[in-house]
Amino acid sequence: MKRLLLVITRGVCTAAVLLSSPAAHAQGPGDLTITPTRLVFEGRTRAAQLSVINRGAKKATYRIAFHQMRMSEDGQMEEITTAGAGEKFAEELLRFSPREVTLEPELAQTVRLLVRKPAGLPPGEYRSHLLLYAVPNEEEATPGTVTLRDKEIGIRLTPIYRISIPVIVREGELPATAALEDLAMQPGQKGVAPSLSFRLRRGGERSLYGDVTVTYVAADGRSTRVVGEIKGLAVYTPNEGRRVQMPLYPPPGLELKGGNLKVRFAEPQEARDALQAEASVPLP
């Protein structure tokens, strides 16, 4: 996601380019690292913390705030301000500190979060995204001298790096189901890897989050090789599914012909009521 903010002063336009990193990525642009990449409050869990690490070569300041996001059918995230049908925001249930951190290179800061559920909170899954964005230093934020001709506008670009992670609060017992459907194999071409498309279908009252593994099984059933993997694939409520196109990387000498591809989705074993789903697609 990229956005451009323009501020015009005496014919000089200072532009801040907002560069966002997907929520599932721990390593964001601008040498900012966050661990863990998601937080879930459920059961008796009331507190959690994450580490913010400056991997860059210069001191950096990051501001922290909640924002709301919606996932599309193909997994793209967009910012929203109003909850739609089936969406519940977690921001009002959470407190965090600090709200700004300044870090020297290779140093880390702990951000602590606390959930406070009011009495009578309706059962369901509540989700907001914790956003961290870099604050430009004085040198980056101040326009330099620009020589302009009549009617010209100069533009100076200042990147503002952002990364966000989902923070989920669950209330009550929230059953869920997972299934893999619409599997289709696309053969590779010159310079293009083969790929597999599928839809991860979600049912129930909570989001899905897990890993997808694709294994090639030879026609005789004796030989198996992992040829594709996705870590941390999510389907957020209220979405009923997510369509995925994933490249496959068979090892040298292995041709994806005959036999079948076995696809498996599995949530982390430590997750409560961890789900699994399997499906296969035959190969010509």
Rosetta silent file (secondary structure, phi, psi, omega in degrees, C-alpha in Angstrom):
SEQUENCE: MKRLLLVITRGVCTAAVLLSSPAAHAQGPGDLTITPTRLVFEGRTRAAQLSVINRGAKKATYRIAFHQMRMSEDGQMEEITTAGAGEKFAEELLRFSPREVTLEPELAQTVRLLVRKPAGLPPGEYRSHLLLYAVPNEEEATPGTVTLRDKEIGIRLTPIYRISIPVIVREGELPATAALEDLAMQPGQKGVAPSLSFRLRRGGERSLYGDVTVTYVAADGRSTRVVGEIKGLAVYTPNEGRRVQMPLYPPPGLELKGGNLKVRFAEPQEARDALQAEASVPLP
SCORE:     score description
SCORE:     0.000 S_00000001
   1 L     0.000  128.371  178.687    0.000    0.000    0.000 S_00000001
   2 E  -130.852  134.364  175.125    1.398    3.408   -1.005 S_00000001
   3 E  -132.337  152.866 -176.693   -0.113    6.829   -0.397 S_00000001
   4 E  -122.804  121.152  176.016    1.224   10.283   -1.224 S_00000001
   5 E  -106.387  130.435 -176.561    0.745   13.315    1.013 S_00000001
   6 E  -118.010  131.563  174.587    1.580   16.724   -0.497 S_00000001
   7 E  -126.211  118.439 -175.452    2.297   19.974    1.345 S_00000001
   8 E  -101.983  124.344  178.559    2.977   23.037   -0.857 S_00000001
   9 E  -133.115  112.959  178.416    5.024   25.917    0.566 S_00000001
  10 L    52.378   44.695  176.643    6.137   28.771   -1.709 S_00000001
  11 L    81.268   -3.680  178.208    6.040   26.597   -4.752 S_00000001
  12 E  -105.850  126.428 -175.832    7.958   23.746   -3.123 S_00000001
  13 E  -105.339  114.820  175.414    5.962   20.588   -2.561 S_00000001
  14 E   -92.691  122.172 -175.897    7.088   18.301    0.267 S_00000001
  15 E  -113.883  133.217  174.803    5.694   14.835   -0.253 S_00000001
  16 E  -107.734  115.735  179.338    5.480   12.073    2.321 S_00000001
  17 E   -92.559  117.376 -179.166    5.208    8.653    0.725 S_00000001
  18 E   -89.573  113.439 -178.811    3.489    6.227    3.102 S_00000001
  19 E  -107.681  117.414 -175.947    4.897    2.751    2.546 S_00000001
  20 E  -106.626  141.739  174.987    2.987    0.004    4.312 S_00000001
  21 E  -100.800  141.219  178.993    4.122   -3.509    5.033 S_00000001
  22 L   -56.230  150.088 -174.801    1.552   -6.339    5.074 S_00000001
  23 L   -63.063  -26.926 -176.571    0.333   -7.267    8.508 S_00000001
  24 L   -80.566   -6.893 -177.119    1.689  -10.750    8.311 S_00000001
  25 L   -94.156  130.754  177.265    5.267   -9.636    7.829 S_00000001
  26 L   -79.037  -32.657 -178.420    7.508   -9.175   10.852 S_00000001
  27 E   -97.705  111.389 -179.910   10.161   -7.308    8.854 S_00000001
  28 E   -97.354  174.575  176.003    8.809   -4.070    7.509 S_00000001
  29 H   -66.615  161.791  178.903   10.392   -1.481    5.239 S_00000001
  30 H    75.666   18.318  175.915   12.774    0.994    6.822 S_00000001
  31 H    62.583   34.066  175.692   14.540   -1.709    8.879 S_00000001
  32 E  -103.460  126.603  178.634   11.725   -1.979   11.420 S_00000001
  33 E  -120.098  137.043  177.434   11.103   -5.420   12.917 S_00000001
  34 E  -126.998  132.948  173.478    8.179   -6.401   15.147 S_00000001
  35 E  -136.324  138.445   -5.585    7.768   -9.683   17.022 S_00000001
  36 L   -73.525  177.319 -176.097    5.400  -11.428   17.322 S_00000001
  37 L   -90.528   -4.068  176.161    3.536  -10.735   14.101 S_00000001
  38 L  -159.398  153.874  178.166    0.064  -11.062   15.644 S_00000001
  39 E  -128.861  135.313  178.440   -1.517  -11.013   19.096 S_00000001
  40 E  -128.562  123.225  174.534   -4.568  -12.967   20.212 S_00000001
  41 E  -103.560  115.610  177.055   -6.329  -12.440   23.542 S_00000001
  42 L  -150.369  163.867 -176.392   -8.610  -15.336   24.407 S_00000001
  43 L    61.521 -128.648 -178.847   -9.543  -17.343   27.448 S_00000001
  44 L   -95.298    5.610  179.352   -7.867  -15.856   30.519 S_00000001
  45 L   -68.590  123.381 -178.831   -5.164  -14.001   28.602 S_00000001
  46 L  -123.247  -13.774 -177.448   -5.299  -10.336   29.620 S_00000001
  47 E  -139.851  150.914  177.485   -1.807   -9.024   28.849 S_00000001
  48 E  -156.528  168.294  177.935    0.760   -9.380   26.088 S_00000001
  49 E  -147.400  156.482  175.865    3.816   -7.610   24.755 S_00000001
  50 E  -134.559  157.584 -179.775    5.697   -7.181   21.520 S_00000001
  51 E  -106.565  131.708  175.544    9.238   -6.114   20.663 S_00000001
  52 E  -108.820  122.651 -173.298    9.993   -3.244   18.316 S_00000001
  53 E  -123.755  130.385  175.818   13.522   -3.444   16.899 S_00000001
  54 E   -93.090  105.460 -179.835   15.408   -0.849   14.867 S_00000001
  55 L   -90.365    2.019 -176.938   17.577   -2.802   12.413 S_00000001
  56 L   -81.179 -179.124 -177.982   18.710    0.344   10.622 S_00000001
  57 L   -96.274   -3.769 -178.649   21.973    2.263   10.834 S_00000001
  58 L  -126.967  157.289  174.103   20.429    5.460   12.260 S_00000001
  59 L   -61.607  141.697 -176.962   18.388    6.424   15.285 S_00000001
  60 E  -140.951  147.487  176.706   14.671    6.230   14.499 S_00000001
  61 E  -115.830  134.788 -179.630   11.418    7.276   16.128 S_00000001
  62 E  -126.126  134.303  173.547    8.200    5.307   15.676 S_00000001
  63 E  -101.054  151.769 -172.428    4.677    6.305   16.655 S_00000001
  64 E  -127.505  134.843  179.113    2.075    3.698   17.536 S_00000001
  65 E  -158.648  161.169  173.813   -1.679    3.788   17.046 S_00000001
  66 E   -88.595  146.141  166.427   -4.607    1.543   16.241 S_00000001
  67 E  -143.609  169.577 -173.277   -6.302    1.541   12.870 S_00000001
  68 E  -112.325  141.197 -177.553   -8.961   -0.623   11.265 S_00000001
  69 E  -138.180  151.683  178.442   -8.523   -2.858    8.240 S_00000001
  70 E  -125.913  139.605 -179.682  -10.666   -5.084    6.055 S_00000001
  71 E   -97.552  136.992  175.892   -9.495   -8.074    4.031 S_00000001
  72 L   -87.950  175.390 -178.900  -10.659   -8.654    0.472 S_00000001
  73 L   -62.480  -27.656  179.527  -11.356  -12.042   -1.104 S_00000001
  74 L   -97.571   11.839  173.889   -7.808  -12.130   -2.528 S_00000001
  75 L    91.325   -0.939  177.783   -6.160  -11.217    0.779 S_00000001
  76 L   -72.723  144.980 -179.609   -5.529   -7.517    0.145 S_00000001
  77 E  -108.883  135.599  176.368   -5.935   -5.229    3.168 S_00000001
  78 E  -128.854  146.028  178.830   -7.589   -1.813    3.031 S_00000001
  79 E   -77.317  140.897  178.512   -8.020    0.795    5.742 S_00000001
  80 E  -135.284  166.386  177.337  -11.558    1.503    6.903 S_00000001
  81 L  -121.695  -19.664 -177.130  -13.202    3.724    9.505 S_00000001
  82 L  -122.816  134.059  179.606  -16.636    2.148    9.899 S_00000001
  83 L   -71.489  136.687  174.990  -17.382   -1.467   10.782 S_00000001
  84 L   -92.893 -172.129 -179.825  -19.397   -3.413    8.241 S_00000001
  85 L   -60.855  126.942  178.117  -21.717   -6.343    8.800 S_00000001
  86 L    82.129   -0.391  179.419  -20.057   -8.917   11.040 S_00000001
  87 L   -98.614  136.516  177.792  -17.041   -6.711   11.844 S_00000001
  88 L  -132.534  128.419 -179.578  -16.131   -5.806   15.430 S_00000001
  89 L   -88.945  144.190 -178.740  -13.220   -3.514   16.333 S_00000001
  90 L   -96.749   -9.366 -171.193  -10.956   -4.343   19.295 S_00000001
  91 H   -53.657  -43.383 -176.399   -9.484   -0.867   19.825 S_00000001
  92 H   -70.958  -12.668 -179.628  -11.870    0.133   22.624 S_00000001
  93 H   -95.676   -2.705 -170.374  -11.032   -3.042   24.545 S_00000001
  94 E  -123.605  147.897  171.355   -7.265   -2.498   24.543 S_00000001
  95 E  -127.745  144.874  178.678   -4.699   -0.254   26.206 S_00000001
  96 E  -145.086  157.953 -179.996   -1.042   -0.068   25.230 S_00000001
  97 E  -158.430  141.525   -2.488    2.124    1.740   26.255 S_00000001
  98 L   -79.836  174.751  178.504    4.272    3.492   25.145 S_00000001
  99 L  -101.751   -3.767  175.661    2.717    5.330   22.194 S_00000001
 100 E  -153.137  139.112  178.153    6.051    6.450   20.769 S_00000001
 101 E  -132.377  142.305  173.912    9.516    4.904   20.859 S_00000001
 102 E  -119.953  124.068 -172.257   12.920    6.243   19.863 S_00000001
 103 E  -126.621  134.502  168.582   15.539    3.609   19.202 S_00000001
 104 L   -74.327  162.636 -179.902   19.232    3.653   18.480 S_00000001
 105 L   -54.569  136.425  176.342   20.417    1.153   15.831 S_00000001
 106 L    67.256   15.197  175.650   19.998   -2.495   16.821 S_00000001
 107 L  -103.657  157.799 -176.530   18.124   -1.649   20.031 S_00000001
 108 E  -124.009  156.495  176.847   14.662   -2.898   20.981 S_00000001
 109 E  -134.003  138.358  177.527   11.722   -1.526   22.933 S_00000001
 110 E   -91.706  130.743  173.393    8.898   -3.500   24.541 S_00000001
 111 E  -109.252  125.183 -177.044    5.318   -2.389   23.913 S_00000001
 112 E  -103.923  138.124  179.086    2.829   -3.725   26.456 S_00000001
 113 E  -123.339  143.674 -179.799   -0.842   -4.331   25.759 S_00000001
 114 E  -133.986  132.638  177.632   -3.674   -4.946   28.220 S_00000001
 115 E  -100.454  137.142  177.227   -7.210   -6.029   27.415 S_00000001
 116 L  -128.575  106.608 -178.598  -10.156   -4.772   29.469 S_00000001
 117 L   -93.939  124.153  177.635  -13.458   -6.456   28.715 S_00000001
 118 L   -71.329  156.269  176.860  -16.563   -4.692   30.003 S_00000001
 119 L   -60.611  137.887  178.090  -19.252   -6.690   31.770 S_00000001
 120 L    78.659   17.595  179.091  -21.726   -8.161   29.340 S_00000001
 121 L   -60.802  123.689 -179.541  -19.401   -8.001   26.320 S_00000001
 122 L   -60.596  141.523  177.686  -21.225   -9.855   23.502 S_00000001
 123 L   -59.600  148.897  177.855  -19.488  -13.056   22.358 S_00000001
 124 E   147.929  179.249  178.325  -17.460  -12.790   19.197 S_00000001
 125 E  -105.753  128.791 -179.874  -14.132  -11.898   17.685 S_00000001
 126 E  -114.583  133.723 -175.701  -12.931   -8.283   17.853 S_00000001
 127 E  -139.754  134.024  167.046  -10.024   -7.156   15.683 S_00000001
 128 E  -136.190  169.314 -179.496   -7.966   -3.992   15.181 S_00000001
 129 E  -118.973  128.878  178.673   -4.482   -3.488   13.750 S_00000001
 130 E   -84.816  118.473 -174.423   -1.643   -1.924   15.696 S_00000001
 131 E  -104.038  130.259  172.341    0.163    0.470   13.354 S_00000001
 132 E  -118.394  129.952  179.522    3.760    1.618   13.801 S_00000001
 133 E  -136.753  143.714 -176.955    5.104    4.314   11.528 S_00000001
 134 E   -75.272  138.856  175.943    8.434    6.065   11.339 S_00000001
 135 E   -94.612  121.369 -179.828    8.594    9.790   12.156 S_00000001
 136 L   -59.649  139.452  176.661   10.846   11.642    9.671 S_00000001
 137 L   -75.285  175.471 -174.096   13.824   13.309   11.321 S_00000001
 138 H   -60.152  -38.924 -179.142   14.428   17.049   10.930 S_00000001
 139 H   -64.540  -40.049 -178.766   16.672   16.602    7.893 S_00000001
 140 H   -74.551  -33.130 -173.423   14.074   14.468    6.102 S_00000001
 141 H   -84.647  -18.728 -176.968   11.106   16.642    7.044 S_00000001
 142 L   -94.995  122.898  179.497   12.622   20.020    6.107 S_00000001
 143 L   -63.578  138.178  176.345   12.542   20.937    2.404 S_00000001
 144 L   -82.671 -177.714  179.237   15.931   21.805    0.992 S_00000001
 145 L   -75.246  127.023 -179.590   16.694   24.694   -1.340 S_00000001
 146 L  -126.281  125.930  177.184   15.054   24.199   -4.710 S_00000001
 147 L   -91.341  120.655 -174.590   15.606   26.497   -7.680 S_00000001
 148 L  -120.901  146.978  170.157   12.386   26.813   -9.675 S_00000001
 149 L   -85.770  171.310  178.711   11.401   28.508  -12.873 S_00000001
 150 L   -57.291  135.345  175.636    8.144   30.410  -13.208 S_00000001
 151 L    68.163   12.169  176.850    5.053   28.237  -12.701 S_00000001
 152 L   -94.530  151.474  175.586    7.155   25.195  -11.720 S_00000001
 153 L  -124.267  125.572  177.342    6.527   23.091   -8.616 S_00000001
 154 E   -92.370  144.419 -179.100    9.328   21.154   -6.975 S_00000001
 155 E  -123.793  127.053  174.004    8.612   17.871   -5.215 S_00000001
 156 E  -115.016  126.309 -176.618   10.685   16.357   -2.448 S_00000001
 157 E   -96.757  126.534  175.769    9.758   12.798   -1.446 S_00000001
 158 E  -119.708  111.781 -179.466   10.049   11.729    2.186 S_00000001
 159 E   -73.491  134.865  173.842    9.270    8.044    2.806 S_00000001
 160 E  -117.107  108.670 -174.290    7.272    7.266    5.948 S_00000001
 161 E   -84.229  136.544 -178.006    7.589    3.569    6.694 S_00000001
 162 E  -133.795  147.846  173.740    4.674    1.767    8.309 S_00000001
 163 E  -146.126  142.745 -179.165    4.003   -1.747    9.522 S_00000001
 164 E  -134.856  152.908  176.650    0.936   -3.141   11.227 S_00000001
 165 E  -130.400  147.492  177.658   -0.006   -6.355   13.013 S_00000001
 166 E   -75.424  139.902  173.482   -3.459   -7.733   13.840 S_00000001
 167 E  -123.035  119.416 -171.352   -4.574   -7.682   17.473 S_00000001
 168 E  -118.178  133.247  174.583   -7.530   -9.982   18.135 S_00000001
 169 E  -117.723  125.811 -179.857   -9.741  -10.226   21.221 S_00000001
 170 E  -115.054  135.708  178.620  -12.072  -13.226   21.496 S_00000001
 171 E  -123.283  123.556  179.527  -14.990  -13.502   23.883 S_00000001
 172 L    87.479  177.367  176.508  -16.723  -16.798   24.484 S_00000001
 173 L   -82.126  120.139 -173.192  -16.386  -20.153   22.777 S_00000001
 174 L  -120.135   93.386  179.387  -16.045  -19.471   19.057 S_00000001
 175 L   -67.975  154.441  179.197  -16.261  -22.582   16.862 S_00000001
 176 E  -150.340  158.591  175.535  -14.751  -22.477   13.376 S_00000001
 177 E  -133.132  156.640  178.548  -14.306  -24.699   10.329 S_00000001
 178 E  -139.255  142.115  177.436  -11.770  -24.746    7.497 S_00000001
 179 E  -150.430  149.062  176.290  -11.866  -26.330    4.053 S_00000001
 180 E  -105.981  130.507 -176.462   -9.794  -26.242    0.856 S_00000001
 181 E  -145.916  170.266  177.839  -11.709  -25.991   -2.410 S_00000001
 182 E    56.215   42.402 -179.781  -11.453  -24.991   -6.091 S_00000001
 183 E   -73.759  134.940  178.209   -7.956  -26.455   -6.470 S_00000001
 184 E  -149.826  135.302 -179.492   -6.372  -25.956   -9.911 S_00000001
 185 E   -99.792  132.117  174.940   -2.830  -26.503  -11.175 S_00000001
 186 E  -112.072  115.618 -177.997   -1.239  -24.122  -13.701 S_00000001
 187 L   -61.735  152.268  177.881    1.773  -25.656  -15.499 S_00000001
 188 L   -75.868  157.015  176.003    4.967  -23.653  -15.590 S_00000001
 189 E  -125.953  178.144 -178.346    6.244  -21.891  -18.685 S_00000001
 190 L   -59.164  117.776  179.755    9.640  -20.609  -19.701 S_00000001
 191 L    80.932   -1.683 -178.804   10.823  -18.342  -16.900 S_00000001
 192 E  -125.819  126.289 -178.092    7.575  -18.778  -14.946 S_00000001
 193 L   -71.767  151.458  172.455    7.175  -21.294  -12.118 S_00000001
 194 L   -64.020  160.843 -177.598    4.135  -23.577  -12.006 S_00000001
 195 E  -145.277  163.659  178.430    1.468  -22.501   -9.562 S_00000001
 196 E  -127.244  130.936  174.784   -1.539  -23.751   -7.654 S_00000001
 197 E  -109.386  146.282  178.370   -4.732  -21.811   -7.079 S_00000001
 198 E  -162.037  169.958  175.221   -7.229  -22.643   -4.363 S_00000001
 199 E  -123.244  127.648  174.633   -9.759  -21.134   -1.994 S_00000001
 200 E   -93.965  111.308 -176.997   -9.494  -21.471    1.776 S_00000001
 201 E   -93.467  132.190 -179.498  -13.065  -21.461    3.041 S_00000001
 202 E  -110.795  138.151  173.668  -13.802  -20.255    6.565 S_00000001
 203 E  -132.980  162.119  178.031  -16.856  -21.078    8.612 S_00000001
 204 E    97.493 -153.694 -167.940  -17.911  -20.311   12.158 S_00000001
 205 L  -118.496    9.783  177.352  -17.267  -17.342   14.408 S_00000001
 206 L  -138.468  167.602  178.806  -13.507  -16.729   14.382 S_00000001
 207 L   -74.182  163.987  172.506  -10.680  -16.073   11.951 S_00000001
 208 E  -109.465  147.493  177.258   -8.364  -18.695   10.512 S_00000001
 209 E  -157.252  119.914 -179.709   -4.581  -18.469   10.665 S_00000001
 210 E  -173.564 -168.143 -176.699   -2.106  -21.169    9.701 S_00000001
 211 E  -109.345  145.733  175.816    0.372  -22.620    7.211 S_00000001
 212 E  -111.876  129.693  178.043   -0.292  -24.171    3.810 S_00000001
 213 E  -123.881  131.980  177.587    1.928  -26.992    2.573 S_00000001
 214 E  -112.985  123.963 -177.909    1.799  -28.499   -0.927 S_00000001
 215 E  -120.107  131.079  174.375    3.308  -31.968   -1.364 S_00000001
 216 E   -85.540  127.988  177.844    3.828  -33.812   -4.624 S_00000001
 217 E  -115.952  118.457 -178.036    2.896  -37.501   -4.348 S_00000001
 218 L   -62.866  163.367 -176.531    4.152  -39.724   -7.168 S_00000001
 219 L   -59.945  -33.038 -179.689    1.768  -42.048   -8.997 S_00000001
 220 L   -80.981   -6.762  178.001    3.098  -45.076   -7.116 S_00000001
 221 L    77.804   -0.715 -175.147    2.515  -43.281   -3.804 S_00000001
 222 L   -91.390  -28.883 -175.620    6.033  -44.005   -2.617 S_00000001
 223 L  -106.953  129.155  177.251    7.760  -40.719   -3.399 S_00000001
 224 E  -133.832  140.288  177.782    6.712  -37.439   -1.809 S_00000001
 225 E  -143.138  135.520  174.591    8.337  -34.006   -1.987 S_00000001
 226 E   -74.196  125.986 -176.248    7.255  -30.645   -0.583 S_00000001
 227 E  -121.560    0.189  178.512    6.975  -28.244   -3.548 S_00000001
 228 E  -168.041  149.100 -178.739    5.273  -25.213   -2.021 S_00000001
 229 E  -157.164  140.122  173.047    4.600  -23.533    1.314 S_00000001
 230 E  -126.704  126.732  177.584    2.900  -20.435    2.699 S_00000001
 231 E   -97.917  136.631  172.321    3.476  -19.356    6.274 S_00000001
 232 E    66.368   49.628  176.103    0.866  -17.419    8.241 S_00000001
 233 E   -85.459  128.121 -175.998   -2.101  -17.441    5.847 S_00000001
 234 E  -120.020  148.001  166.785   -5.107  -15.695    7.409 S_00000001
 235 E  -128.827  110.070 -175.255   -8.804  -15.403    6.648 S_00000001
 236 L   -88.926  149.130  172.430  -10.348  -12.727    8.857 S_00000001
 237 L   -66.067  147.555    3.005  -13.953  -12.475    9.915 S_00000001
 238 L   -92.643   14.707 -177.317  -16.449  -11.848    8.458 S_00000001
 239 L   -58.154  140.828  178.795  -14.929  -13.139    5.197 S_00000001
 240 L   -90.696   -9.778  179.320  -16.166  -16.567    4.164 S_00000001
 241 E  -176.648  173.601  179.080  -13.016  -17.397    2.242 S_00000001
 242 E  -144.078  129.579  178.116   -9.800  -16.291    0.603 S_00000001
 243 E   -91.527  137.273 -174.001   -8.524  -17.064   -2.884 S_00000001
 244 E  -131.445  137.360  171.340   -4.829  -17.824   -3.177 S_00000001
 245 E  -119.842  109.884 -175.859   -2.432  -18.184   -6.109 S_00000001
 246 E  -118.810  134.266  176.494    0.817  -19.708   -4.888 S_00000001
 247 E   -71.670  151.218  177.347    3.953  -20.523   -6.909 S_00000001
 248 L  -113.650  144.407 -176.658    5.381  -24.029   -6.720 S_00000001
 249 L  -130.399   77.473  177.009    9.088  -24.794   -6.584 S_00000001
 250 L   -66.003  145.795  178.734    9.794  -28.445   -7.401 S_00000001
 251 L   -64.946  157.522  179.869   13.419  -29.487   -6.825 S_00000001
 252 L   -53.333  134.494  178.317   15.664  -29.839   -9.883 S_00000001
 253 L    90.723  -11.166  179.845   14.836  -32.929  -11.908 S_00000001
 254 L   -97.071  120.707  178.931   11.324  -33.333  -10.513 S_00000001
 255 L  -104.339  129.687 -177.538    8.570  -32.929  -13.087 S_00000001
 256 L   -81.859   76.097  177.797    5.070  -32.365  -11.771 S_00000001
 257 L  -135.967  145.504 -176.863    3.359  -34.995  -13.890 S_00000001
 258 L    66.397  172.613 -179.130    1.275  -37.953  -12.863 S_00000001
 259 L    65.122 -147.034 -179.180    0.427  -38.563   -9.238 S_00000001
 260 E  -158.174  165.848  173.002   -1.202  -35.662   -7.408 S_00000001
 261 E  -102.769  125.981  177.932   -0.642  -32.591   -5.306 S_00000001
 262 E  -102.050  123.495 -176.992   -1.693  -32.884   -1.688 S_00000001
 263 E  -111.648  133.312 -177.317   -2.570  -29.547   -0.059 S_00000001
 264 E  -134.017  128.935  171.589   -2.752  -29.151    3.698 S_00000001
 265 E  -109.592  132.098 -178.568   -3.773  -26.180    5.846 S_00000001
 266 E  -142.785  128.502  173.200   -2.908  -26.391    9.541 S_00000001
 267 L   -77.461  159.443  179.751   -3.215  -23.898   12.367 S_00000001
 268 L   -56.456  140.935 -177.767   -0.406  -23.806   14.969 S_00000001
 269 L   -61.798  -28.836 -178.647   -0.592  -26.743   17.357 S_00000001
 270 L   -78.084   -8.992  179.607   -0.478  -24.405   20.344 S_00000001
 271 L   -71.943  147.573  177.117   -3.641  -22.631   19.181 S_00000001
 272 L   -68.376  133.927  178.624   -6.886  -23.442   20.964 S_00000001
 273 L    52.397   47.017 -177.452   -9.027  -25.861   18.914 S_00000001
 274 L   -57.757  135.576 -176.859   -6.429  -25.864   16.120 S_00000001
 275 L  -103.846  154.082  173.037   -7.964  -26.701   12.751 S_00000001
 276 E  -137.011  152.136  175.786   -6.657  -28.690    9.803 S_00000001
 277 E  -147.567  142.794 -179.752   -7.931  -29.153    6.257 S_00000001
 278 E  -135.501  151.365  175.408   -6.672  -31.304    3.391 S_00000001
 279 E  -159.966  164.436  179.137   -7.443  -31.704   -0.297 S_00000001
 280 E  -141.498  156.700  177.636   -5.685  -33.026   -3.391 S_00000001
 281 E  -131.827  126.513 -179.868   -5.626  -32.360   -7.119 S_00000001
 282 E   -72.710  148.684  178.978   -4.644  -35.029   -9.694 S_00000001
 283 L  -108.566  139.593  178.649   -1.919  -34.229  -12.215 S_00000001
 284 L   -69.514    0.000    0.000   -2.094  -35.271  -15.876 S_00000001
